[in-house]
Amino acid sequence: MNTVTIVIETLTTGTGFNIFYQNMGQLFYLFTKKPGKYLEVRNKQIPDNVTVVEVDTTNEKTVYTKIKDLGLNEVNP
C-alpha cells in the first residue's frame, strides 16, 4: 500500500517541493491557493509523485471538501 501525504501550503513560500524530492517513493498532494508561485508548476516540471491541487487553503471547509472529493479521506486497512 502506498502512503499518501497531503501538504497544505498556506504561505506559499515555494519551499514545499523540497520534501517531494527527498521522498520520491511517496505520493503527495500539494494543496495550494497559488500554484503559480511554484517554479516547478510554472515550468511544468512537477515530479511524478506529486499532484498539485488548487484550493483556497485559508478555508478549512474548502480544504476538507477537496480531500473528500479526491477520495483521500478513506482509510484502507
Buried (B, 14 or more C-beta within 10 A) or exposed (E): EEEEBBBBBEEBEBEBBEBBEEBEEBBBBBBBBEBEBBEBBEEEEBEEBBBBBBBEBEEEEBBEEBBEEBEBEEEEE
